[in-house]
């Protein structure tokens, strides 16, 4: 009797209130590059084969570089040699984001045009750079605080041209750590890593890079970057790259080739550069950048007098 009465009252209440409205739970959607605080971050410009943005993205990165060599180079055994001239590099880097934390990266490729002034020792040559790629994983991904940190593991295949100091050895494993933090218009990024050759004749190199930029407006984002290249374990200093100077460059070179080259040099002078430039966001997906870079360490102990870099980044 009591059960029947309660049921009757419940049905009457429903009838009086009309149909019941159920609140649908909100759908859970992943963060995307266009919806979070990471969408405004810009990519570093210097040390382009090693220093990367910590946040995975799907993008194309075109690089045109004009690298000028010092007029003289110190030799590992003492004395100097005339050098001078320049190197042009044209490259297209590629990154594909599998998830918001994981991406496939192709960091090294391109075409090299080598134009030394001292043609009595070196020859003007053109050829392809080595090919390098791998994976990047963001182990810290915090868009609410505009902070990320990631690790990358890449392999550099020795498929380039001997004529432009590529293609020798068994390749390198490149392990890097990069981080980025933004405070409104201000962005700071840093990266460090190690290049481990699979051939004992070549050098084990390390780097430390930093980037600072401020978005005055989308069309003008000035930036400054510094890079320190060093050698953990010197190469054997054996003859290699026989197309240039009879293969003696690794024997007499005073330092390694930093972000572009690994000669297997038997000497290991540190190599420090400073870059200043700006980036312009033409729209949400496309930007252009320009950077002038020069050596802070003794230019005659490394291969850099200065460098001009123009790049374009397309996110999609």
C-alpha positions as CSV (number, residue, x, y, z in Angstrom):
1,X,0.0,0.0,0.0
2,X,2.8,2.4,1.0
3,X,4.8,1.4,-2.1
4,X,1.8,2.0,-4.4
5,X,1.1,5.4,-2.9
6,X,4.7,6.6,-3.2
7,X,4.8,5.4,-6.9
8,X,1.6,7.3,-7.6
9,X,3.0,10.5,-6.0
10,X,6.2,10.2,-8.0
11,X,4.4,9.7,-11.3
12,X,2.1,12.7,-10.5
13,X,5.2,14.9,-9.8
14,X,6.8,14.0,-13.1
15,X,3.6,14.6,-15.0
16,X,3.2,18.0,-13.3
17,X,6.8,19.0,-14.0
18,X,6.8,18.0,-17.6
19,X,9.7,16.2,-19.2
20,X,13.1,15.8,-17.4
21,X,16.1,17.7,-18.9
22,X,19.4,15.9,-18.5
23,X,22.7,18.0,-18.4
24,X,25.1,16.6,-20.9
25,X,28.7,16.3,-19.7
26,X,31.2,18.6,-21.6
27,X,33.3,16.8,-24.2
28,X,37.0,16.5,-23.4
29,X,39.1,17.9,-26.2
30,X,42.9,18.0,-26.4
31,X,44.8,21.3,-26.4
32,X,46.0,22.4,-29.8
33,X,48.8,24.7,-30.9
34,X,46.2,27.4,-31.9
35,X,44.3,27.2,-28.6
36,X,46.9,27.4,-25.9
37,X,49.7,29.7,-24.8
38,X,52.2,27.9,-26.9
39,X,50.8,29.2,-30.2
40,X,52.7,32.5,-30.0
41,X,56.2,30.9,-29.3
42,X,58.8,31.5,-32.0
43,X,61.6,29.1,-33.1
44,X,65.3,29.9,-32.4
45,X,67.3,30.9,-35.4
46,X,71.0,30.1,-34.7
47,X,72.5,26.7,-34.3
48,X,69.6,25.4,-36.5
49,X,70.6,21.8,-36.8
50,X,70.7,21.3,-33.0
51,X,68.8,24.1,-31.1
52,X,65.1,23.5,-31.5
53,X,61.8,24.8,-29.9
54,X,60.8,22.5,-27.0
55,X,57.1,22.3,-28.1
56,X,56.2,19.7,-30.7
57,X,54.6,21.2,-33.8
58,X,53.7,20.4,-37.4
59,X,55.8,22.8,-39.5
60,X,58.2,23.4,-42.3
61,X,61.3,25.5,-41.7
62,X,63.2,26.9,-44.7
63,X,66.8,28.2,-44.0
64,X,69.0,30.3,-46.3
65,X,72.5,30.9,-44.7
66,X,75.5,32.9,-45.8
67,X,78.5,31.9,-43.6
68,X,81.7,33.9,-44.0
69,X,85.1,32.3,-43.0
70,X,87.9,34.2,-41.2
71,X,90.7,35.5,-43.5
72,X,93.3,33.4,-41.7
73,X,93.1,30.2,-39.6
74,X,95.5,29.1,-36.9
75,X,96.9,25.6,-37.4
76,X,96.8,23.0,-34.8
77,X,100.6,22.6,-35.0
78,X,101.3,26.3,-35.0
79,X,101.4,28.9,-37.7
80,X,98.5,30.2,-39.9
81,X,97.0,29.5,-43.3
82,X,95.0,31.9,-45.6
83,X,91.4,30.9,-45.8
84,X,88.5,33.4,-46.3
85,X,85.5,33.0,-48.6
86,X,82.1,31.8,-47.7
87,X,79.6,28.9,-47.6
88,X,76.0,29.1,-48.6
89,X,73.5,26.6,-47.1
90,X,69.9,26.1,-48.3
91,X,67.9,23.7,-46.2
92,X,64.3,22.6,-45.4
93,X,63.6,21.2,-42.0
94,X,60.4,19.3,-41.3
95,X,58.5,18.4,-38.1
96,X,55.3,16.4,-37.8
97,X,53.4,16.3,-34.4
98,X,52.0,12.9,-33.8
99,X,50.5,14.2,-30.5
100,X,50.8,17.4,-28.5
101,X,53.9,15.9,-26.8
102,X,55.6,13.8,-29.5
103,X,56.8,14.7,-33.0
104,X,59.0,13.4,-35.8
105,X,61.8,15.9,-36.6
106,X,64.1,16.2,-39.6
107,X,66.8,18.7,-38.4
108,X,69.6,18.4,-40.9
109,X,69.6,18.3,-44.7
110,X,70.2,20.8,-47.5
111,X,72.5,21.9,-50.2
112,X,75.9,23.5,-49.6
113,X,77.9,25.9,-51.9
114,X,81.5,26.2,-50.7
115,X,83.5,29.2,-52.0
116,X,86.9,29.5,-50.3
117,X,89.2,32.5,-51.2
118,X,92.3,30.3,-50.9
119,X,91.8,28.2,-54.0
120,X,95.4,27.2,-54.1
121,X,94.6,24.8,-51.2
122,X,90.8,24.4,-51.2
123,X,88.5,24.0,-54.2
124,X,85.1,25.6,-54.9
125,X,82.6,22.8,-54.6
126,X,78.9,22.2,-54.2
127,X,77.0,19.2,-52.7
128,X,74.5,17.8,-50.3
129,X,74.7,17.9,-46.5
130,X,74.2,14.9,-44.3
131,X,70.6,13.8,-43.5
132,X,69.5,13.8,-39.8
133,X,66.2,13.2,-38.1
134,X,64.5,11.4,-35.2
135,X,61.9,12.0,-32.4
136,X,61.1,14.8,-30.0
137,X,59.2,14.3,-26.8
138,X,57.9,17.0,-24.4
139,X,58.1,15.5,-20.9
140,X,56.9,18.8,-19.4
141,X,53.9,20.3,-21.3
142,X,52.3,23.1,-19.3
143,X,50.4,25.6,-21.5
144,X,48.7,27.2,-18.5
145,X,52.1,28.4,-17.4
146,X,53.6,28.7,-20.9
147,X,56.4,26.3,-20.0
148,X,57.7,23.2,-21.7
149,X,60.7,20.9,-21.7
150,X,61.5,18.2,-24.2
151,X,64.2,15.7,-25.2
152,X,65.2,14.8,-28.8
153,X,67.1,11.8,-30.1
154,X,68.2,12.0,-33.7
155,X,70.6,10.1,-36.0
156,X,72.7,11.9,-38.6
157,X,73.2,9.7,-41.7
158,X,76.6,10.2,-43.5
159,X,74.9,10.6,-46.9
160,X,76.3,14.0,-47.8
161,X,79.0,15.0,-50.3
162,X,82.7,14.6,-49.4
163,X,83.5,17.8,-51.4
164,X,81.7,19.9,-48.8
165,X,83.0,18.1,-45.7
166,X,80.0,15.7,-45.4
167,X,79.6,12.0,-45.9
168,X,82.6,10.5,-44.0
169,X,82.4,8.3,-40.9
170,X,79.5,6.1,-39.7
171,X,77.1,8.9,-38.6
172,X,76.3,10.6,-35.3
173,X,73.7,10.2,-32.6
174,X,72.5,13.6,-31.4
175,X,70.8,13.8,-27.9
176,X,69.4,17.1,-26.9
177,X,67.4,18.7,-24.1
178,X,65.5,21.9,-24.7
179,X,63.1,24.1,-22.7
180,X,61.0,27.2,-23.2
181,X,59.2,29.7,-20.9
182,X,57.1,32.7,-21.9
183,X,55.9,35.7,-19.8
184,X,53.3,37.5,-22.0
185,X,55.5,39.0,-24.8
186,X,58.8,37.8,-23.4
187,X,60.2,34.4,-24.3
188,X,63.3,32.5,-23.0
189,X,64.5,29.2,-24.5
190,X,67.6,27.1,-23.8
191,X,69.1,23.9,-25.2
192,X,72.0,21.6,-24.6
193,X,73.1,18.4,-26.1
194,X,75.8,16.0,-27.2
195,X,76.8,14.6,-30.6
196,X,78.1,11.1,-30.4
197,X,79.9,9.7,-33.4
198,X,79.8,6.0,-34.3
199,X,83.3,6.2,-35.7
200,X,86.2,6.7,-33.3
201,X,88.0,8.9,-35.8
202,X,85.4,11.7,-35.2
203,X,84.8,14.1,-32.3
204,X,82.2,13.9,-29.6
205,X,80.8,17.4,-29.4
206,X,78.5,19.3,-27.1
207,X,76.7,22.6,-27.2
208,X,74.8,25.1,-25.0
209,X,72.4,27.6,-26.6
210,X,70.1,30.3,-25.2
211,X,67.4,32.5,-26.8
212,X,65.7,35.7,-25.6
213,X,63.0,37.6,-27.5
214,X,60.3,40.2,-26.9
215,X,57.2,40.7,-29.1
216,X,56.9,44.4,-29.5
217,X,54.2,43.6,-32.0
218,X,53.6,40.6,-34.3
219,X,55.6,42.3,-37.1
220,X,58.7,43.0,-35.0
221,X,60.0,40.5,-32.4
222,X,63.7,41.3,-31.7
223,X,65.8,38.4,-30.5
224,X,69.3,37.7,-29.2
225,X,70.9,34.2,-29.0
226,X,74.2,32.8,-27.8
227,X,75.9,29.5,-28.5
228,X,78.8,27.7,-26.9
229,X,80.3,24.7,-28.7
230,X,82.8,22.5,-27.1
231,X,84.4,19.0,-27.5
232,X,84.2,16.2,-24.9
233,X,86.5,13.9,-26.8
234,X,88.7,14.9,-29.7
235,X,88.8,13.1,-33.0
236,X,91.8,11.1,-34.2
237,X,93.0,13.9,-36.4
238,X,93.4,11.5,-39.3
239,X,93.1,12.5,-42.9
240,X,89.5,12.7,-44.2
241,X,87.4,14.5,-46.8
242,X,90.0,13.9,-49.5
243,X,88.3,16.1,-52.0
244,X,89.6,19.2,-50.1
245,X,93.2,20.0,-49.3
246,X,94.2,16.4,-49.9
247,X,92.3,15.3,-46.8
248,X,94.5,17.2,-44.3
249,X,91.8,19.5,-42.8
250,X,91.2,17.2,-39.7
251,X,94.9,17.0,-39.1
252,X,95.5,20.8,-39.0
253,X,92.1,22.3,-38.0
254,X,92.3,24.2,-34.7
255,X,88.7,23.3,-33.7
256,X,85.6,21.4,-34.7
257,X,82.9,22.6,-37.1
258,X,80.2,23.2,-34.5
259,X,76.6,23.0,-35.8
260,X,77.4,22.1,-39.4
261,X,80.6,20.0,-39.5
262,X,82.4,17.2,-37.7
263,X,86.0,16.8,-39.1
264,X,87.4,14.5,-36.5
265,X,89.9,17.3,-35.7
266,X,92.7,16.5,-33.2
267,X,92.3,19.9,-31.6
268,X,89.4,21.3,-29.6
269,X,89.3,25.1,-29.1
270,X,85.9,26.2,-27.7
271,X,83.7,28.2,-30.1
272,X,81.2,30.9,-28.9
273,X,78.9,32.9,-31.1
274,X,76.3,35.7,-30.6
275,X,73.3,36.3,-32.8
276,X,71.0,39.3,-33.0
277,X,68.0,39.6,-35.2
278,X,64.2,39.7,-35.3
279,X,61.2,37.6,-36.4
280,X,58.0,38.9,-38.1
281,X,54.7,37.0,-37.9
282,X,52.9,37.6,-41.2
283,X,49.9,35.7,-39.9
284,X,49.1,33.0,-37.3
285,X,50.9,30.3,-39.3
286,X,53.7,32.0,-41.3
287,X,56.7,34.0,-40.1
288,X,60.0,35.3,-41.4
289,X,63.2,35.8,-39.5
290,X,66.6,37.4,-40.0
291,X,69.7,37.0,-37.8
292,X,73.3,38.3,-37.9
293,X,75.7,36.1,-36.0
294,X,79.4,36.6,-35.2
295,X,82.1,34.9,-33.2
296,X,82.8,36.0,-29.6
297,X,85.8,33.6,-29.4
298,X,88.9,34.1,-31.5
299,X,87.6,33.7,-35.1
300,X,91.0,32.5,-36.2
301,X,90.6,29.4,-34.0
302,X,87.3,28.4,-35.6
303,X,85.5,28.7,-38.9
304,X,83.3,31.7,-38.3
305,X,83.9,35.3,-39.1
306,X,80.2,36.0,-39.2
307,X,76.9,34.5,-40.5
308,X,73.7,35.9,-42.0
309,X,70.6,33.7,-41.7
310,X,67.2,34.2,-43.3
311,X,64.4,31.7,-42.5
312,X,60.7,31.1,-43.0
313,X,58.5,29.0,-40.7
314,X,55.1,27.7,-41.8
315,X,52.9,25.9,-39.2
316,X,50.0,23.8,-40.3
